[in-house]
Amino acid sequence: MSRTVIRKIVAKDAAGSTGFSVEPGAVLEDCRVVRNDVAAPAVDVYVVEFEFAGRRLHYPLVDFQARTEALQPVPLQGSALETATIS
């Protein structure tokens, strides 16, 4: 699933050590929810993994939902569905 960033996020790489800033308007590819493997009580249980700028990043699910939206497909003008006539 692809999503569009609507509010800036700073996601972590797979090692959790480097933060990457992702600005509004960016498209995130291959988003999926996964259970966090870290067993610390202060760590979010679920995160979203996604592809951005050739990197695999993750971000807490609860914050991800508020800062992104589903990518809306843009209808093509003059598409076969628009120009088809029903007889």
MIKEMAR-956734 format. One record per atom (N, C-alpha, C, O): residue number from 1; residue in three letters; atom name; x, y, z negated. Coordinates in Angstrom, 1 decimal, m for minus. Last residue first. Example, Ala and Ser with C-alpha at 12.3 -4.5 7.8 and 13.67 -1.06 7.14 Angstrom:
% MIKEMAR-956734
ATOM   seq   type   atom       px       py       pz
ATOM     2    SER      N     12.8     m2.2     m7.1
ATOM     2    SER     CA     13.7     m1.1     m7.1
ATOM     2    SER      C     12.9      0.0     m7.9
ATOM     2    SER      O     13.4      1.1     m8.0
ATOM     1    ALA      N     13.2     m5.7     m7.8
ATOM     1    ALA     CA     12.3     m4.5     m7.8
ATOM     1    ALA      C     13.2     m3.3     m7.8
ATOM     1    ALA      O     14.2     m3.3     m8.5
% end
This chain:
% MIKEMAR-956734
ATOM   seq   type   atom       px       py       pz
ATOM    87    SER      N    m24.9      1.5     25.6
ATOM    87    SER     CA    m25.9      1.4     26.6
ATOM    87    SER      C    m27.1      0.6     26.2
ATOM    87    SER      O    m28.1      0.4     26.9
ATOM    86    ILE      N    m22.8      3.8     24.1
ATOM    86    ILE     CA    m23.6      2.6     23.9
ATOM    86    ILE      C    m24.7      2.6     24.9
ATOM    86    ILE      O    m25.4      3.6     25.0
ATOM    85    THR      N    m19.5      4.7     24.8
ATOM    85    THR     CA    m20.9      4.9     24.9
ATOM    85    THR      C    m21.6      3.6     24.7
ATOM    85    THR      O    m21.2      2.6     25.1
ATOM    84    ALA      N    m16.5      5.8     23.3
ATOM    84    ALA     CA    m17.3      4.7     23.8
ATOM    84    ALA      C    m18.8      5.1     23.8
ATOM    84    ALA      O    m19.2      5.9     22.9
ATOM    83    THR      N    m15.0      7.8     22.1
ATOM    83    THR     CA    m15.4      8.0     23.5
ATOM    83    THR      C    m16.3      6.9     24.1
ATOM    83    THR      O    m16.8      7.0     25.2
ATOM    82    GLU      N    m14.5      7.0     19.5
ATOM    82    GLU     CA    m15.2      8.2     19.8
ATOM    82    GLU      C    m15.7      8.4     21.2
ATOM    82    GLU      O    m16.8      9.0     21.4
ATOM    81    LEU      N    m13.2      4.5     19.9
ATOM    81    LEU     CA    m14.4      4.6     19.1
ATOM    81    LEU      C    m15.2      5.9     19.4
ATOM    81    LEU      O    m16.4      5.8     19.4
ATOM    80    ALA      N    m10.9      5.3     21.2
ATOM    80    ALA     CA    m11.8      4.4     21.9
ATOM    80    ALA      C    m13.2      4.5     21.2
ATOM    80    ALA      O    m14.2      4.4     21.8
ATOM    79    SER      N    m10.2      8.7     20.5
ATOM    79    SER     CA     m9.9      7.3     20.3
ATOM    79    SER      C    m11.1      6.5     21.0
ATOM    79    SER      O    m12.1      7.1     21.4
ATOM    78    GLY      N    m10.1     11.5     20.5
ATOM    78    GLY     CA    m10.2     10.8     21.8
ATOM    78    GLY      C    m10.0      9.3     21.7
ATOM    78    GLY      O     m9.7      8.6     22.7
ATOM    77    GLN      N     m7.9     11.7     17.8
ATOM    77    GLN     CA     m8.8     12.4     18.6
ATOM    77    GLN      C     m8.9     11.6     20.0
ATOM    77    GLN      O     m7.9     11.2     20.5
ATOM    76    LEU      N     m7.7      9.4     15.1
ATOM    76    LEU     CA     m7.1      9.8     16.4
ATOM    76    LEU      C     m8.2     10.5     17.2
ATOM    76    LEU      O     m9.3     10.0     17.3
ATOM    75    PRO      N     m7.7     10.2     11.6
ATOM    75    PRO     CA     m8.4      9.6     12.8
ATOM    75    PRO      C     m7.8     10.2     14.1
ATOM    75    PRO      O     m7.4     11.4     14.1
ATOM    74    VAL      N     m5.3      9.3      9.4
ATOM    74    VAL     CA     m5.8     10.4     10.1
ATOM    74    VAL      C     m6.4      9.8     11.4
ATOM    74    VAL      O     m5.8      9.1     12.1
ATOM    73    PRO      N     m5.6      7.6      6.2
ATOM    73    PRO     CA     m5.3      7.6      7.7
ATOM    73    PRO      C     m6.0      8.8      8.4
ATOM    73    PRO      O     m7.1      9.2      8.1
ATOM    72    GLN      N     m4.4      8.7      3.2
ATOM    72    GLN     CA     m5.6      8.7      4.0
ATOM    72    GLN      C     m5.2      8.6      5.5
ATOM    72    GLN      O     m4.4      9.5      6.0
ATOM    71    LEU      N     m2.9      7.1      0.6
ATOM    71    LEU     CA     m2.6      7.7      1.9
ATOM    71    LEU      C     m3.8      7.6      2.7
ATOM    71    LEU      O     m4.3      6.4      3.0
ATOM    70    ALA      N     m4.0      7.8     m2.7
ATOM    70    ALA     CA     m3.9      6.8     m1.6
ATOM    70    ALA      C     m3.7      7.6     m0.3
ATOM    70    ALA      O     m4.3      8.7     m0.1
ATOM    69    GLU      N     m1.8      9.9     m4.6
ATOM    69    GLU     CA     m3.1      9.5     m4.1
ATOM    69    GLU      C     m2.9      8.5     m2.9
ATOM    69    GLU      O     m1.9      8.5     m2.3
ATOM    68    THR      N      0.0     10.6     m7.7
ATOM    68    THR     CA     m0.1     10.2     m6.3
ATOM    68    THR      C     m1.5     10.0     m5.9
ATOM    68    THR      O     m2.4      9.9     m6.8
ATOM    67    ARG      N     m0.2     11.2    m10.4
ATOM    67    ARG     CA      0.7     12.0     m9.6
ATOM    67    ARG      C      0.7     11.6     m8.1
ATOM    67    ARG      O      1.5     12.3     m7.3
ATOM    66    ALA      N     m1.7      9.4    m11.8
ATOM    66    ALA     CA     m2.1     10.9    m11.8
ATOM    66    ALA      C     m1.3     11.7    m10.9
ATOM    66    ALA      O     m1.7     12.9    m10.6
ATOM    65    GLN      N     m0.4      7.0    m11.3
ATOM    65    GLN     CA     m1.8      7.2    m10.8
ATOM    65    GLN      C     m2.2      8.7    m10.8
ATOM    65    GLN      O     m2.9      9.1     m9.9
ATOM    64    PHE      N      2.0      7.4    m12.6
ATOM    64    PHE     CA      2.0      7.3    m11.2
ATOM    64    PHE      C      0.6      7.5    m10.6
ATOM    64    PHE      O      0.5      8.2     m9.6
ATOM    63    ASP      N      1.4      7.2    m15.3
ATOM    63    ASP     CA      1.8      8.5    m14.8
ATOM    63    ASP      C      1.7      8.5    m13.2
ATOM    63    ASP      O      1.4      9.5    m12.6
ATOM    62    VAL      N      0.8      4.5    m15.5
ATOM    62    VAL     CA     m0.2      5.5    m16.0
ATOM    62    VAL      C      0.1      6.9    m15.5
ATOM    62    VAL      O     m0.8      7.6    m15.2
ATOM    61    LEU      N      3.1      3.2    m14.5
ATOM    61    LEU     CA      1.8      3.2    m13.8
ATOM    61    LEU      C      0.9      4.3    m14.2
ATOM    61    LEU      O      0.3      4.9    m13.4
ATOM    60    PRO      N      6.4      4.7    m14.3
ATOM    60    PRO     CA      5.3      4.2    m15.1
ATOM    60    PRO      C      3.9      4.3    m14.4
ATOM    60    PRO      O      3.6      5.3    m13.9
ATOM    59    TYR      N      8.3      3.6    m11.5
ATOM    59    TYR     CA      7.7      4.7    m12.2
ATOM    59    TYR      C      6.6      4.2    m13.1
ATOM    59    TYR      O      5.9      3.3    m12.6
ATOM    58    HIS      N     11.1      2.7     m9.4
ATOM    58    HIS     CA      9.9      2.4    m10.2
ATOM    58    HIS      C      9.6      3.6    m11.1
ATOM    58    HIS      O     10.4      4.4    m11.4
ATOM    57    LEU      N     12.5      2.0     m6.1
ATOM    57    LEU     CA     12.3      2.8     m7.3
ATOM    57    LEU      C     11.2      2.3     m8.1
ATOM    57    LEU      O     10.3      1.6     m7.6
ATOM    56    ARG      N     14.7      1.3     m3.7
ATOM    56    ARG     CA     13.6      0.6     m4.4
ATOM    56    ARG      C     13.5      1.3     m5.8
ATOM    56    ARG      O     14.5      1.2     m6.5
ATOM    55    ARG      N     15.5      3.4     m0.9
ATOM    55    ARG     CA     15.8      2.9     m2.2
ATOM    55    ARG      C     14.5      2.2     m2.8
ATOM    55    ARG      O     13.4      2.6     m2.4
ATOM    54    GLY      N     15.0      4.8      1.4
ATOM    54    GLY     CA     15.8      3.6      1.5
ATOM    54    GLY      C     16.2      3.0      0.2
ATOM    54    GLY      O     17.0      2.1      0.1
ATOM    53    ALA      N     13.1      6.8      0.6
ATOM    53    ALA     CA     14.5      7.2      1.0
ATOM    53    ALA      C     15.4      6.0      1.0
ATOM    53    ALA      O     16.6      6.1      0.7
ATOM    52    PHE      N     11.4      4.5     m1.3
ATOM    52    PHE     CA     11.5      5.9     m0.9
ATOM    52    PHE      C     12.9      6.2     m0.6
ATOM    52    PHE      O     13.9      5.8     m1.3
ATOM    51    GLU      N      9.1      2.0     m2.3
ATOM    51    GLU     CA     10.3      2.3     m1.4
ATOM    51    GLU      C     10.2      3.8     m1.1
ATOM    51    GLU      O      9.2      4.3     m0.8
ATOM    50    PHE      N      8.2      1.0     m5.7
ATOM    50    PHE     CA      7.9      1.5     m4.3
ATOM    50    PHE      C      9.2      1.8     m3.6
ATOM    50    PHE      O     10.3      1.9     m4.2
ATOM    49    GLU      N      6.5     m0.3     m8.5
ATOM    49    GLU     CA      7.7     m0.3     m7.7
ATOM    49    GLU      C      7.3      0.2     m6.3
ATOM    49    GLU      O      6.2     m0.1     m5.8
ATOM    48    VAL      N      5.1      0.9    m11.4
ATOM    48    VAL     CA      4.9      0.8    m10.0
ATOM    48    VAL      C      6.2      0.8     m9.3
ATOM    48    VAL      O      7.0      1.7     m9.5
ATOM    47    VAL      N      4.7     m0.9    m14.5
ATOM    47    VAL     CA      5.3      0.1    m13.7
ATOM    47    VAL      C      4.9     m0.1    m12.2
ATOM    47    VAL      O      4.5     m1.2    m11.9
ATOM    46    TYR      N      3.5     m1.6    m17.8
ATOM    46    TYR     CA      3.4     m1.7    m16.3
ATOM    46    TYR      C      4.0     m0.6    m15.6
ATOM    46    TYR      O      3.9      0.6    m16.0
ATOM    45    VAL      N      4.4     m0.9    m20.3
ATOM    45    VAL     CA      4.3     m2.3    m20.0
ATOM    45    VAL      C      4.2     m2.5    m18.5
ATOM    45    VAL      O      4.8     m3.5    m18.0
ATOM    44    ASP      N      6.9      1.5    m21.1
ATOM    44    ASP     CA      5.6      1.2    m20.5
ATOM    44    ASP      C      5.6     m0.2    m20.1
ATOM    44    ASP      O      6.5     m0.8    m19.5
ATOM    43    VAL      N      8.6      1.4    m24.3
ATOM    43    VAL     CA      8.6      1.3    m22.8
ATOM    43    VAL      C      7.3      0.9    m22.3
ATOM    43    VAL      O      6.6      0.1    m22.8
ATOM    42    ALA      N      8.6      1.2    m27.0
ATOM    42    ALA     CA      8.4      2.5    m26.4
ATOM    42    ALA      C      8.4      2.5    m24.9
ATOM    42    ALA      O      8.3      3.6    m24.3
ATOM    41    PRO      N      9.3     m1.5    m27.6
ATOM    41    PRO     CA      7.9     m1.0    m27.8
ATOM    41    PRO      C      7.6      0.4    m27.2
ATOM    41    PRO      O      6.5      0.6    m26.9
ATOM    40    ALA      N     11.1     m3.4    m25.2
ATOM    40    ALA     CA     11.1     m2.4    m26.2
ATOM    40    ALA      C      9.7     m1.8    m26.4
ATOM    40    ALA      O      9.0     m1.6    m25.4
ATOM    39    ALA      N     11.6     m5.4    m23.2
ATOM    39    ALA     CA     10.8     m5.7    m24.4
ATOM    39    ALA      C     10.8     m4.7    m25.5
ATOM    39    ALA      O     10.5     m5.0    m26.6
ATOM    38    VAL      N     11.4     m5.1    m19.7
ATOM    38    VAL     CA     12.0     m4.6    m21.0
ATOM    38    VAL      C     11.1     m4.8    m22.1
ATOM    38    VAL      O      9.9     m4.5    m22.1
ATOM    37    ASP      N      9.9     m5.7    m17.5
ATOM    37    ASP     CA     10.6     m6.8    m18.2
ATOM    37    ASP      C     11.3     m6.4    m19.5
ATOM    37    ASP      O     11.7     m7.2    m20.3
ATOM    36    ASN      N      6.7     m4.7    m16.7
ATOM    36    ASN     CA      8.0     m4.3    m17.0
ATOM    36    ASN      C      8.7     m5.4    m17.9
ATOM    36    ASN      O      8.1     m5.9    m18.8
ATOM    35    ARG      N      4.8     m6.0    m14.0
ATOM    35    ARG     CA      5.0     m5.9    m15.5
ATOM    35    ARG      C      6.4     m5.6    m15.8
ATOM    35    ARG      O      7.4     m6.2    m15.2
ATOM    34    VAL      N      3.9     m3.9    m11.2
ATOM    34    VAL     CA      4.6     m5.1    m11.8
ATOM    34    VAL      C      4.7     m4.9    m13.3
ATOM    34    VAL      O      4.6     m3.7    m13.8
ATOM    33    VAL      N      2.2     m2.9     m8.3
ATOM    33    VAL     CA      2.2     m2.8     m9.8
ATOM    33    VAL      C      2.9     m4.1    m10.3
ATOM    33    VAL      O      2.6     m5.2     m9.9
ATOM    32    ARG      N      3.6     m1.4     m5.4
ATOM    32    ARG     CA      3.0     m2.5     m6.1
ATOM    32    ARG      C      3.2     m2.4     m7.6
ATOM    32    ARG      O      4.2     m1.9     m8.1
ATOM    31    CYS      N      4.0      0.1     m2.3
ATOM    31    CYS     CA      3.8      0.3     m3.7
ATOM    31    CYS      C      3.1     m0.9     m4.3
ATOM    31    CYS      O      2.2     m1.5     m3.7
ATOM    30    ASP      N      5.1      0.6      0.4
ATOM    30    ASP     CA      5.2     m0.7     m0.3
ATOM    30    ASP      C      5.0     m0.6     m1.8
ATOM    30    ASP      O      5.8     m1.2     m2.6
ATOM    29    GLU      N      6.2      4.1      0.3
ATOM    29    GLU     CA      5.8      2.8      0.9
ATOM    29    GLU      C      5.9      1.6      0.0
ATOM    29    GLU      O      6.6      1.6     m1.0
ATOM    28    LEU      N      5.2      7.3     m0.2
ATOM    28    LEU     CA      5.8      6.2     m0.8
ATOM    28    LEU      C      5.3      4.9     m0.2
ATOM    28    LEU      O      4.1      4.7     m0.1
ATOM    27    VAL      N      5.7     10.4      1.2
ATOM    27    VAL     CA      5.0      9.2      1.4
ATOM    27    VAL      C      5.8      8.0      0.8
ATOM    27    VAL      O      7.0      7.8      1.1
ATOM    26    ALA      N      5.6     13.7     m0.1
ATOM    26    ALA     CA      6.4     12.5      0.2
ATOM    26    ALA      C      5.5     11.3      0.3
ATOM    26    ALA      O      4.5     11.2     m0.5
ATOM    25    GLY      N      4.0     15.6     m1.2
ATOM    25    GLY     CA      3.9     15.4      0.2
ATOM    25    GLY      C      4.7     14.2      0.7
ATOM    25    GLY      O      4.5     13.7      1.8
ATOM    24    PRO      N      6.1     16.7     m3.9
ATOM    24    PRO     CA      4.8     16.6     m3.3
ATOM    24    PRO      C      4.8     16.5     m1.8
ATOM    24    PRO      O      5.6     17.2     m1.1
ATOM    23    GLU      N      9.3     14.9     m4.3
ATOM    23    GLU     CA      8.5     16.1     m4.2
ATOM    23    GLU      C      7.1     15.8     m3.6
ATOM    23    GLU      O      6.9     14.8     m2.9
ATOM    22    VAL      N     11.1     13.1     m6.5
ATOM    22    VAL     CA     10.3     12.9     m5.3
ATOM    22    VAL      C      9.2     14.0     m5.3
ATOM    22    VAL      O      8.4     14.2     m6.3
ATOM    21    SER      N     14.3     12.5     m7.7
ATOM    21    SER     CA     13.2     13.5     m7.7
ATOM    21    SER      C     12.4     13.2     m6.4
ATOM    21    SER      O     13.0     13.2     m5.3
ATOM    20    PHE      N     15.5      9.8     m9.4
ATOM    20    PHE     CA     15.4     10.4     m8.1
ATOM    20    PHE      C     14.2     11.3     m8.1
ATOM    20    PHE      O     13.1     10.8     m8.4
ATOM    19    GLY      N     17.9      8.8    m11.9
ATOM    19    GLY     CA     16.6      9.4    m11.6
ATOM    19    GLY      C     16.6     10.0    m10.2
ATOM    19    GLY      O     17.6     10.7     m9.9
ATOM    18    THR      N     19.5      5.8    m12.8
ATOM    18    THR     CA     19.5      7.0    m12.0
ATOM    18    THR      C     18.1      7.5    m11.7
ATOM    18    THR      O     17.3      6.7    m11.2
ATOM    17    SER      N     18.9      3.5    m14.4
ATOM    17    SER     CA     19.9      4.5    m14.8
ATOM    17    SER      C     19.9      5.8    m14.1
ATOM    17    SER      O     20.3      6.9    m14.6
ATOM    16    GLY      N     17.5      1.4    m13.7
ATOM    16    GLY     CA     16.9      2.3    m14.7
ATOM    16    GLY      C     17.8      3.4    m15.1
ATOM    16    GLY      O     17.6      4.1    m16.1
ATOM    15    ALA      N     18.1     m0.3    m11.7
ATOM    15    ALA     CA     18.9     m0.5    m12.9
ATOM    15    ALA      C     18.4      0.4    m14.0
ATOM    15    ALA      O     18.7      0.3    m15.2
ATOM    14    ALA      N     16.4      0.6     m9.7
ATOM    14    ALA     CA     16.2     m0.7    m10.3
ATOM    14    ALA      C     16.9     m0.9    m11.6
ATOM    14    ALA      O     16.5     m1.7    m12.4
ATOM    13    ASP      N     15.9      4.1    m10.5
ATOM    13    ASP     CA     16.3      3.0     m9.6
ATOM    13    ASP      C     16.1      1.7    m10.3
ATOM    13    ASP      O     15.7      1.7    m11.5
ATOM    12    LYS      N     13.0      6.1    m11.4
ATOM    12    LYS     CA     14.3      5.4    m11.7
ATOM    12    LYS      C     14.6      4.4    m10.7
ATOM    12    LYS      O     13.7      3.8    m10.1
ATOM    11    ALA      N     11.6      9.3    m10.4
ATOM    11    ALA     CA     11.5      7.8    m10.6
ATOM    11    ALA      C     12.9      7.3    m10.8
ATOM    11    ALA      O     13.9      7.9    m10.5
ATOM    10    VAL      N      9.9     11.9    m11.1
ATOM    10    VAL     CA     11.3     11.6    m11.1
ATOM    10    VAL      C     11.3     10.1    m11.5
ATOM    10    VAL      O     11.1      9.7    m12.6
ATOM     9    ILE      N      7.5     13.7     m9.1
ATOM     9    ILE     CA      7.8     12.6    m10.0
ATOM     9    ILE      C      9.3     12.4    m10.0
ATOM     9    ILE      O     10.0     12.8     m9.0
ATOM     8    LYS      N      5.2     16.4     m8.5
ATOM     8    LYS     CA      6.5     15.9     m8.5
ATOM     8    LYS      C      6.7     14.7     m9.5
ATOM     8    LYS      O      6.2     14.8    m10.6
ATOM     7    ARG      N      2.0     15.4     m7.1
ATOM     7    ARG     CA      2.8     16.2     m8.2
ATOM     7    ARG      C      4.2     15.5     m8.3
ATOM     7    ARG      O      4.3     14.3     m8.2
ATOM     6    ILE      N      1.4     13.9     m5.0
ATOM     6    ILE     CA      0.7     15.1     m5.1
ATOM     6    ILE      C      1.3     16.0     m6.2
ATOM     6    ILE      O      1.0     17.2     m6.3
ATOM     5    VAL      N      2.6     11.6     m2.7
ATOM     5    VAL     CA      2.9     12.3     m3.9
ATOM     5    VAL      C      2.1     13.6     m3.9
ATOM     5    VAL      O      2.2     14.4     m3.0
ATOM     4    THR      N      0.7      9.0     m1.3
ATOM     4    THR     CA      1.3     10.3     m1.1
ATOM     4    THR      C      1.5     11.0     m2.5
ATOM     4    THR      O      0.6     10.9     m3.3
ATOM     3    ARG      N      1.2      5.5     m0.6
ATOM     3    ARG     CA      0.6      6.6     m1.4
ATOM     3    ARG      C      1.4      7.9     m1.1
ATOM     3    ARG      O      2.5      7.8     m0.7
ATOM     2    SER      N      0.5      2.2      0.7
ATOM     2    SER     CA      1.2      3.5      0.8
ATOM     2    SER      C      0.5      4.6      0.0
ATOM     2    SER      O     m0.8      4.6      0.0
ATOM     1    MET      N      0.8     m1.2      0.0
ATOM     1    MET     CA      0.0      0.0      0.0
ATOM     1    MET      C      0.9      1.2      0.0
ATOM     1    MET      O      1.9      1.3     m0.7
% end
